[in-house]
Amino acid sequence: MAGIFNPNEVVIKAGDTNQMVDNNLINGKLIVTNQRIYFRTLNEETERFNYEILFDNILEVLYFGKGFFSVKGITIVTRDGKNHCFPLKRRDEIGQLINSMY
C-alpha cells in the first residue's frame, strides 16, 4: 500500500470490510488516517473501486447491526447525499474514532 498516502498522513486504524458495487462484493480495507477515510480493495483487478472520504464531507456516522446475529458496521453519510456502508467487526471502535475526527 505504499504510495497511496499523502505527505504527513498517518494510519490510525484499519479494518477488513467490503462494498457492494453493481451486485459484486468487493473485499477491501477501511483505513482511517489523520486526514481522511480510505476504502482500499485487496485485488489489483478491483482497484478502480478505491475511494476516499474527506472528514469535512462527512455529515453523519450511523451504526447498523444491533441484533446478536446480524452483520455489524457503520454507514457514513456524506454531504453529497451518498451512504457508504461498511460491515466491520470493530464497528464501535472505528465509528467512535471517525466521530471524533470530523
Secondary structure as UniProt FT lines:
FT   TURN            2..3
FT   TURN            7..8
FT   STRAND          11..21
FT   TURN            22..23
FT   STRAND          24..33
FT   STRAND          36..41
FT   HELIX           44..49
FT   STRAND          51..54
FT   HELIX           55..57
FT   STRAND          58..64
FT   STRAND          73..78
FT   TURN            79..80
FT   STRAND          83..87
FT   TURN            89..90
FT   HELIX           91..101
//
